[in-house]
Amino acid sequence: MEEILIRGGRVIDPSQGIDRHIDVRIVDGRIASLGARQEICQSQDPPPRILDVPGCVVAPGFVDVHTHLREPGFEYKETIASGLAAAAAGGFTGVAAMANTQPVNDHPAVTELMRRRAAAGGGTRLYPIGAVSAGLAGQELSEIGGMHEAGIVA
């Protein structure tokens, strides 16, 4: 059992109506309890980790809804793995990736490729956004139904 206690931070969670200074107790990657002066199990192996964070905000993960990941096609600039790692380092648990890759995310196969590469890295979630038109050219619709089945979110 892994236990973490985050102490002294300002917890902000609009979905729960929380905006106050309280402790957060996390057990095995899940919030176990919230409140003032949370107690931890001192007799466990490994010992619990305590993070004192006065002056910091503790919040649910953020989602960037407008991300330009460069893979596929521009891996020399950034890969899906490196983009998701950078997002995680900044506190983002999810990113919505724009369709302006090469090839454009206008076909289920491209969506599936992106999702496979994201899953291999773990961590930050990838929410692919599909192109409305084939090749982003504005001439004919892309395979929106197939891309939706493959996992696009928009």
PyMOL CGO cylinders between C-alpha atoms (Angstrom):
from pymol import cmd
from pymol.cgo import CYLINDER

trace = [
    CYLINDER, 0.00, 0.00, 0.00, 1.41, 3.38, -1.03, 0.3, 1, 1, 1, 1, 1, 1,
    CYLINDER, 1.41, 3.38, -1.03, 0.27, 6.33, 1.02, 0.3, 1, 1, 1, 1, 1, 1,
    CYLINDER, 0.27, 6.33, 1.02, 0.88, 10.03, 0.45, 0.3, 1, 1, 1, 1, 1, 1,
    CYLINDER, 0.88, 10.03, 0.45, -0.19, 12.91, 2.66, 0.3, 1, 1, 1, 1, 1, 1,
    CYLINDER, -0.19, 12.91, 2.66, -0.33, 16.38, 1.08, 0.3, 1, 1, 1, 1, 1, 1,
    CYLINDER, -0.33, 16.38, 1.08, -0.36, 18.91, 3.92, 0.3, 1, 1, 1, 1, 1, 1,
    CYLINDER, -0.36, 18.91, 3.92, -0.95, 22.62, 4.12, 0.3, 1, 1, 1, 1, 1, 1,
    CYLINDER, -0.95, 22.62, 4.12, -2.08, 23.38, 0.58, 0.3, 1, 1, 1, 1, 1, 1,
    CYLINDER, -2.08, 23.38, 0.58, -5.12, 25.21, -0.69, 0.3, 1, 1, 1, 1, 1, 1,
    CYLINDER, -5.12, 25.21, -0.69, -7.36, 22.55, -2.20, 0.3, 1, 1, 1, 1, 1, 1,
    CYLINDER, -7.36, 22.55, -2.20, -9.47, 23.81, -5.10, 0.3, 1, 1, 1, 1, 1, 1,
    CYLINDER, -9.47, 23.81, -5.10, -11.95, 21.46, -6.76, 0.3, 1, 1, 1, 1, 1, 1,
    CYLINDER, -11.95, 21.46, -6.76, -14.89, 23.28, -8.39, 0.3, 1, 1, 1, 1, 1, 1,
    CYLINDER, -14.89, 23.28, -8.39, -16.66, 19.98, -9.15, 0.3, 1, 1, 1, 1, 1, 1,
    CYLINDER, -16.66, 19.98, -9.15, -16.89, 19.34, -5.39, 0.3, 1, 1, 1, 1, 1, 1,
    CYLINDER, -16.89, 19.34, -5.39, -17.37, 22.93, -4.25, 0.3, 1, 1, 1, 1, 1, 1,
    CYLINDER, -17.37, 22.93, -4.25, -14.05, 22.88, -2.38, 0.3, 1, 1, 1, 1, 1, 1,
    CYLINDER, -14.05, 22.88, -2.38, -11.80, 25.92, -1.94, 0.3, 1, 1, 1, 1, 1, 1,
    CYLINDER, -11.80, 25.92, -1.94, -10.05, 25.78, 1.41, 0.3, 1, 1, 1, 1, 1, 1,
    CYLINDER, -10.05, 25.78, 1.41, -6.83, 24.83, 3.17, 0.3, 1, 1, 1, 1, 1, 1,
    CYLINDER, -6.83, 24.83, 3.17, -7.10, 21.12, 4.01, 0.3, 1, 1, 1, 1, 1, 1,
    CYLINDER, -7.10, 21.12, 4.01, -4.94, 18.02, 3.90, 0.3, 1, 1, 1, 1, 1, 1,
    CYLINDER, -4.94, 18.02, 3.90, -5.31, 15.34, 1.24, 0.3, 1, 1, 1, 1, 1, 1,
    CYLINDER, -5.31, 15.34, 1.24, -4.61, 11.68, 2.02, 0.3, 1, 1, 1, 1, 1, 1,
    CYLINDER, -4.61, 11.68, 2.02, -3.92, 9.48, -1.01, 0.3, 1, 1, 1, 1, 1, 1,
    CYLINDER, -3.92, 9.48, -1.01, -3.79, 5.69, -0.77, 0.3, 1, 1, 1, 1, 1, 1,
    CYLINDER, -3.79, 5.69, -0.77, -2.72, 3.59, -3.76, 0.3, 1, 1, 1, 1, 1, 1,
    CYLINDER, -2.72, 3.59, -3.76, -3.17, 6.50, -6.17, 0.3, 1, 1, 1, 1, 1, 1,
    CYLINDER, -3.17, 6.50, -6.17, -6.69, 7.41, -5.02, 0.3, 1, 1, 1, 1, 1, 1,
    CYLINDER, -6.69, 7.41, -5.02, -7.87, 10.15, -2.69, 0.3, 1, 1, 1, 1, 1, 1,
    CYLINDER, -7.87, 10.15, -2.69, -8.78, 8.39, 0.53, 0.3, 1, 1, 1, 1, 1, 1,
    CYLINDER, -8.78, 8.39, 0.53, -9.81, 11.39, 2.62, 0.3, 1, 1, 1, 1, 1, 1,
    CYLINDER, -9.81, 11.39, 2.62, -9.79, 15.17, 2.89, 0.3, 1, 1, 1, 1, 1, 1,
    CYLINDER, -9.79, 15.17, 2.89, -9.77, 17.31, 5.98, 0.3, 1, 1, 1, 1, 1, 1,
    CYLINDER, -9.77, 17.31, 5.98, -7.77, 19.11, 8.60, 0.3, 1, 1, 1, 1, 1, 1,
    CYLINDER, -7.77, 19.11, 8.60, -4.82, 17.23, 10.06, 0.3, 1, 1, 1, 1, 1, 1,
    CYLINDER, -4.82, 17.23, 10.06, -5.24, 13.94, 8.23, 0.3, 1, 1, 1, 1, 1, 1,
    CYLINDER, -5.24, 13.94, 8.23, -3.54, 10.99, 9.89, 0.3, 1, 1, 1, 1, 1, 1,
    CYLINDER, -3.54, 10.99, 9.89, -1.37, 8.48, 8.10, 0.3, 1, 1, 1, 1, 1, 1,
    CYLINDER, -1.37, 8.48, 8.10, -0.47, 4.90, 8.84, 0.3, 1, 1, 1, 1, 1, 1,
    CYLINDER, -0.47, 4.90, 8.84, 3.03, 5.12, 10.34, 0.3, 1, 1, 1, 1, 1, 1,
    CYLINDER, 3.03, 5.12, 10.34, 3.68, 1.37, 10.52, 0.3, 1, 1, 1, 1, 1, 1,
    CYLINDER, 3.68, 1.37, 10.52, 3.68, 0.51, 6.84, 0.3, 1, 1, 1, 1, 1, 1,
    CYLINDER, 3.68, 0.51, 6.84, 6.43, -0.56, 4.49, 0.3, 1, 1, 1, 1, 1, 1,
    CYLINDER, 6.43, -0.56, 4.49, 7.37, 1.49, 2.53, 0.3, 1, 1, 1, 1, 1, 1,
    CYLINDER, 7.37, 1.49, 2.53, 6.75, 4.42, 4.89, 0.3, 1, 1, 1, 1, 1, 1,
    CYLINDER, 6.75, 4.42, 4.89, 4.21, 7.03, 3.79, 0.3, 1, 1, 1, 1, 1, 1,
    CYLINDER, 4.21, 7.03, 3.79, 5.41, 10.05, 1.87, 0.3, 1, 1, 1, 1, 1, 1,
    CYLINDER, 5.41, 10.05, 1.87, 4.55, 13.44, 3.32, 0.3, 1, 1, 1, 1, 1, 1,
    CYLINDER, 4.55, 13.44, 3.32, 4.45, 16.52, 1.09, 0.3, 1, 1, 1, 1, 1, 1,
    CYLINDER, 4.45, 16.52, 1.09, 4.28, 19.84, 2.93, 0.3, 1, 1, 1, 1, 1, 1,
    CYLINDER, 4.28, 19.84, 2.93, 2.93, 22.35, 0.39, 0.3, 1, 1, 1, 1, 1, 1,
    CYLINDER, 2.93, 22.35, 0.39, 2.06, 25.62, 2.15, 0.3, 1, 1, 1, 1, 1, 1,
    CYLINDER, 2.06, 25.62, 2.15, 1.46, 28.39, -0.36, 0.3, 1, 1, 1, 1, 1, 1,
    CYLINDER, 1.46, 28.39, -0.36, 0.63, 25.89, -3.13, 0.3, 1, 1, 1, 1, 1, 1,
    CYLINDER, 0.63, 25.89, -3.13, -2.64, 25.01, -4.82, 0.3, 1, 1, 1, 1, 1, 1,
    CYLINDER, -2.64, 25.01, -4.82, -3.71, 21.37, -4.84, 0.3, 1, 1, 1, 1, 1, 1,
    CYLINDER, -3.71, 21.37, -4.84, -6.18, 20.68, -7.63, 0.3, 1, 1, 1, 1, 1, 1,
    CYLINDER, -6.18, 20.68, -7.63, -7.47, 17.89, -9.84, 0.3, 1, 1, 1, 1, 1, 1,
    CYLINDER, -7.47, 17.89, -9.84, -5.43, 17.38, -12.98, 0.3, 1, 1, 1, 1, 1, 1,
    CYLINDER, -5.43, 17.38, -12.98, -5.78, 19.95, -15.72, 0.3, 1, 1, 1, 1, 1, 1,
    CYLINDER, -5.78, 19.95, -15.72, -6.77, 19.22, -19.32, 0.3, 1, 1, 1, 1, 1, 1,
    CYLINDER, -6.77, 19.22, -19.32, -5.26, 21.27, -22.16, 0.3, 1, 1, 1, 1, 1, 1,
    CYLINDER, -5.26, 21.27, -22.16, -8.01, 21.44, -24.79, 0.3, 1, 1, 1, 1, 1, 1,
    CYLINDER, -8.01, 21.44, -24.79, -5.80, 22.92, -27.53, 0.3, 1, 1, 1, 1, 1, 1,
    CYLINDER, -5.80, 22.92, -27.53, -2.52, 21.05, -27.88, 0.3, 1, 1, 1, 1, 1, 1,
    CYLINDER, -2.52, 21.05, -27.88, -0.36, 20.76, -30.97, 0.3, 1, 1, 1, 1, 1, 1,
    CYLINDER, -0.36, 20.76, -30.97, 1.43, 17.43, -30.68, 0.3, 1, 1, 1, 1, 1, 1,
    CYLINDER, 1.43, 17.43, -30.68, 3.66, 17.03, -33.71, 0.3, 1, 1, 1, 1, 1, 1,
    CYLINDER, 3.66, 17.03, -33.71, 3.45, 13.28, -34.21, 0.3, 1, 1, 1, 1, 1, 1,
    CYLINDER, 3.45, 13.28, -34.21, 2.69, 11.77, -36.66, 0.3, 1, 1, 1, 1, 1, 1,
    CYLINDER, 2.69, 11.77, -36.66, 4.84, 13.46, -39.25, 0.3, 1, 1, 1, 1, 1, 1,
    CYLINDER, 4.84, 13.46, -39.25, 6.94, 15.94, -37.32, 0.3, 1, 1, 1, 1, 1, 1,
    CYLINDER, 6.94, 15.94, -37.32, 8.64, 13.66, -34.79, 0.3, 1, 1, 1, 1, 1, 1,
    CYLINDER, 8.64, 13.66, -34.79, 11.85, 15.65, -35.07, 0.3, 1, 1, 1, 1, 1, 1,
    CYLINDER, 11.85, 15.65, -35.07, 9.97, 18.47, -33.30, 0.3, 1, 1, 1, 1, 1, 1,
    CYLINDER, 9.97, 18.47, -33.30, 8.08, 16.37, -30.74, 0.3, 1, 1, 1, 1, 1, 1,
    CYLINDER, 8.08, 16.37, -30.74, 6.73, 12.87, -30.29, 0.3, 1, 1, 1, 1, 1, 1,
    CYLINDER, 6.73, 12.87, -30.29, 3.46, 11.95, -28.65, 0.3, 1, 1, 1, 1, 1, 1,
    CYLINDER, 3.46, 11.95, -28.65, 5.47, 10.47, -25.77, 0.3, 1, 1, 1, 1, 1, 1,
    CYLINDER, 5.47, 10.47, -25.77, 7.57, 13.62, -25.24, 0.3, 1, 1, 1, 1, 1, 1,
    CYLINDER, 7.57, 13.62, -25.24, 4.52, 15.89, -25.54, 0.3, 1, 1, 1, 1, 1, 1,
    CYLINDER, 4.52, 15.89, -25.54, 2.56, 13.87, -22.99, 0.3, 1, 1, 1, 1, 1, 1,
    CYLINDER, 2.56, 13.87, -22.99, 5.56, 13.79, -20.65, 0.3, 1, 1, 1, 1, 1, 1,
    CYLINDER, 5.56, 13.79, -20.65, 5.86, 17.58, -20.87, 0.3, 1, 1, 1, 1, 1, 1,
    CYLINDER, 5.86, 17.58, -20.87, 2.14, 17.90, -20.17, 0.3, 1, 1, 1, 1, 1, 1,
    CYLINDER, 2.14, 17.90, -20.17, 2.45, 15.66, -17.10, 0.3, 1, 1, 1, 1, 1, 1,
    CYLINDER, 2.45, 15.66, -17.10, 5.37, 17.71, -15.81, 0.3, 1, 1, 1, 1, 1, 1,
    CYLINDER, 5.37, 17.71, -15.81, 3.12, 20.78, -16.00, 0.3, 1, 1, 1, 1, 1, 1,
    CYLINDER, 3.12, 20.78, -16.00, 0.27, 19.15, -14.05, 0.3, 1, 1, 1, 1, 1, 1,
    CYLINDER, 0.27, 19.15, -14.05, -1.88, 18.16, -17.02, 0.3, 1, 1, 1, 1, 1, 1,
    CYLINDER, -1.88, 18.16, -17.02, -3.62, 14.79, -16.83, 0.3, 1, 1, 1, 1, 1, 1,
    CYLINDER, -3.62, 14.79, -16.83, -5.04, 15.09, -20.34, 0.3, 1, 1, 1, 1, 1, 1,
    CYLINDER, -5.04, 15.09, -20.34, -4.44, 16.89, -23.61, 0.3, 1, 1, 1, 1, 1, 1,
    CYLINDER, -4.44, 16.89, -23.61, -6.70, 17.30, -26.63, 0.3, 1, 1, 1, 1, 1, 1,
    CYLINDER, -6.70, 17.30, -26.63, -4.48, 17.03, -29.70, 0.3, 1, 1, 1, 1, 1, 1,
    CYLINDER, -4.48, 17.03, -29.70, -5.28, 19.11, -32.76, 0.3, 1, 1, 1, 1, 1, 1,
    CYLINDER, -5.28, 19.11, -32.76, -5.54, 17.36, -36.13, 0.3, 1, 1, 1, 1, 1, 1,
    CYLINDER, -5.54, 17.36, -36.13, -2.78, 19.32, -37.90, 0.3, 1, 1, 1, 1, 1, 1,
    CYLINDER, -2.78, 19.32, -37.90, -0.30, 16.46, -38.14, 0.3, 1, 1, 1, 1, 1, 1,
    CYLINDER, -0.30, 16.46, -38.14, 1.15, 14.81, -41.24, 0.3, 1, 1, 1, 1, 1, 1,
    CYLINDER, 1.15, 14.81, -41.24, -0.79, 12.79, -42.14, 0.3, 1, 1, 1, 1, 1, 1,
    CYLINDER, -0.79, 12.79, -42.14, -3.72, 14.83, -40.89, 0.3, 1, 1, 1, 1, 1, 1,
    CYLINDER, -3.72, 14.83, -40.89, -5.92, 13.11, -38.32, 0.3, 1, 1, 1, 1, 1, 1,
    CYLINDER, -5.92, 13.11, -38.32, -8.76, 12.77, -40.84, 0.3, 1, 1, 1, 1, 1, 1,
    CYLINDER, -8.76, 12.77, -40.84, -8.97, 8.96, -40.90, 0.3, 1, 1, 1, 1, 1, 1,
    CYLINDER, -8.97, 8.96, -40.90, -9.58, 6.29, -38.24, 0.3, 1, 1, 1, 1, 1, 1,
    CYLINDER, -9.58, 6.29, -38.24, -6.15, 4.74, -38.87, 0.3, 1, 1, 1, 1, 1, 1,
    CYLINDER, -6.15, 4.74, -38.87, -4.40, 7.98, -37.85, 0.3, 1, 1, 1, 1, 1, 1,
    CYLINDER, -4.40, 7.98, -37.85, -6.58, 8.26, -34.72, 0.3, 1, 1, 1, 1, 1, 1,
    CYLINDER, -6.58, 8.26, -34.72, -5.77, 4.66, -33.81, 0.3, 1, 1, 1, 1, 1, 1,
    CYLINDER, -5.77, 4.66, -33.81, -2.05, 5.25, -34.33, 0.3, 1, 1, 1, 1, 1, 1,
    CYLINDER, -2.05, 5.25, -34.33, -2.11, 8.28, -32.04, 0.3, 1, 1, 1, 1, 1, 1,
    CYLINDER, -2.11, 8.28, -32.04, -4.03, 6.42, -29.34, 0.3, 1, 1, 1, 1, 1, 1,
    CYLINDER, -4.03, 6.42, -29.34, -1.68, 3.41, -29.50, 0.3, 1, 1, 1, 1, 1, 1,
    CYLINDER, -1.68, 3.41, -29.50, 1.39, 5.61, -29.13, 0.3, 1, 1, 1, 1, 1, 1,
    CYLINDER, 1.39, 5.61, -29.13, -0.20, 7.49, -26.23, 0.3, 1, 1, 1, 1, 1, 1,
    CYLINDER, -0.20, 7.49, -26.23, -1.18, 4.26, -24.47, 0.3, 1, 1, 1, 1, 1, 1,
    CYLINDER, -1.18, 4.26, -24.47, 2.37, 2.93, -24.74, 0.3, 1, 1, 1, 1, 1, 1,
    CYLINDER, 2.37, 2.93, -24.74, 3.65, 5.85, -22.68, 0.3, 1, 1, 1, 1, 1, 1,
    CYLINDER, 3.65, 5.85, -22.68, 1.04, 5.73, -19.94, 0.3, 1, 1, 1, 1, 1, 1,
    CYLINDER, 1.04, 5.73, -19.94, 0.34, 8.72, -17.76, 0.3, 1, 1, 1, 1, 1, 1,
    CYLINDER, 0.34, 8.72, -17.76, -1.27, 11.74, -19.37, 0.3, 1, 1, 1, 1, 1, 1,
    CYLINDER, -1.27, 11.74, -19.37, -4.36, 10.92, -21.43, 0.3, 1, 1, 1, 1, 1, 1,
    CYLINDER, -4.36, 10.92, -21.43, -4.58, 11.82, -25.08, 0.3, 1, 1, 1, 1, 1, 1,
    CYLINDER, -4.58, 11.82, -25.08, -7.89, 13.08, -26.45, 0.3, 1, 1, 1, 1, 1, 1,
    CYLINDER, -7.89, 13.08, -26.45, -7.51, 13.18, -30.25, 0.3, 1, 1, 1, 1, 1, 1,
    CYLINDER, -7.51, 13.18, -30.25, -9.39, 15.82, -32.21, 0.3, 1, 1, 1, 1, 1, 1,
    CYLINDER, -9.39, 15.82, -32.21, -10.26, 14.82, -35.77, 0.3, 1, 1, 1, 1, 1, 1,
    CYLINDER, -10.26, 14.82, -35.77, -10.21, 17.04, -38.82, 0.3, 1, 1, 1, 1, 1, 1,
    CYLINDER, -10.21, 17.04, -38.82, -13.63, 18.02, -40.13, 0.3, 1, 1, 1, 1, 1, 1,
    CYLINDER, -13.63, 18.02, -40.13, -12.40, 17.95, -43.72, 0.3, 1, 1, 1, 1, 1, 1,
    CYLINDER, -12.40, 17.95, -43.72, -10.04, 15.59, -45.50, 0.3, 1, 1, 1, 1, 1, 1,
    CYLINDER, -10.04, 15.59, -45.50, -6.50, 16.95, -45.38, 0.3, 1, 1, 1, 1, 1, 1,
    CYLINDER, -6.50, 16.95, -45.38, -7.78, 20.10, -43.64, 0.3, 1, 1, 1, 1, 1, 1,
    CYLINDER, -7.78, 20.10, -43.64, -8.57, 21.33, -47.15, 0.3, 1, 1, 1, 1, 1, 1,
    CYLINDER, -8.57, 21.33, -47.15, -12.19, 22.30, -46.58, 0.3, 1, 1, 1, 1, 1, 1,
    CYLINDER, -12.19, 22.30, -46.58, -13.36, 20.45, -49.70, 0.3, 1, 1, 1, 1, 1, 1,
    CYLINDER, -13.36, 20.45, -49.70, -14.83, 17.14, -48.52, 0.3, 1, 1, 1, 1, 1, 1,
    CYLINDER, -14.83, 17.14, -48.52, -15.74, 15.72, -45.13, 0.3, 1, 1, 1, 1, 1, 1,
    CYLINDER, -15.74, 15.72, -45.13, -13.33, 13.41, -43.40, 0.3, 1, 1, 1, 1, 1, 1,
    CYLINDER, -13.33, 13.41, -43.40, -14.39, 10.01, -42.02, 0.3, 1, 1, 1, 1, 1, 1,
    CYLINDER, -14.39, 10.01, -42.02, -15.92, 11.50, -38.90, 0.3, 1, 1, 1, 1, 1, 1,
    CYLINDER, -15.92, 11.50, -38.90, -17.99, 8.43, -37.91, 0.3, 1, 1, 1, 1, 1, 1,
    CYLINDER, -17.99, 8.43, -37.91, -15.01, 6.10, -38.22, 0.3, 1, 1, 1, 1, 1, 1,
    CYLINDER, -15.01, 6.10, -38.22, -12.76, 8.50, -36.34, 0.3, 1, 1, 1, 1, 1, 1,
    CYLINDER, -12.76, 8.50, -36.34, -15.36, 8.76, -33.58, 0.3, 1, 1, 1, 1, 1, 1,
    CYLINDER, -15.36, 8.76, -33.58, -15.38, 4.97, -33.27, 0.3, 1, 1, 1, 1, 1, 1,
    CYLINDER, -15.38, 4.97, -33.27, -11.56, 5.06, -33.17, 0.3, 1, 1, 1, 1, 1, 1,
    CYLINDER, -11.56, 5.06, -33.17, -11.60, 7.58, -30.31, 0.3, 1, 1, 1, 1, 1, 1,
    CYLINDER, -11.60, 7.58, -30.31, -11.74, 11.21, -31.37, 0.3, 1, 1, 1, 1, 1, 1,
    CYLINDER, -11.74, 11.21, -31.37, -13.46, 13.47, -28.87, 0.3, 1, 1, 1, 1, 1, 1,
    CYLINDER, -13.46, 13.47, -28.87, -14.19, 16.38, -31.21, 0.3, 1, 1, 1, 1, 1, 1,
]
cmd.load_cgo(trace, "trace")
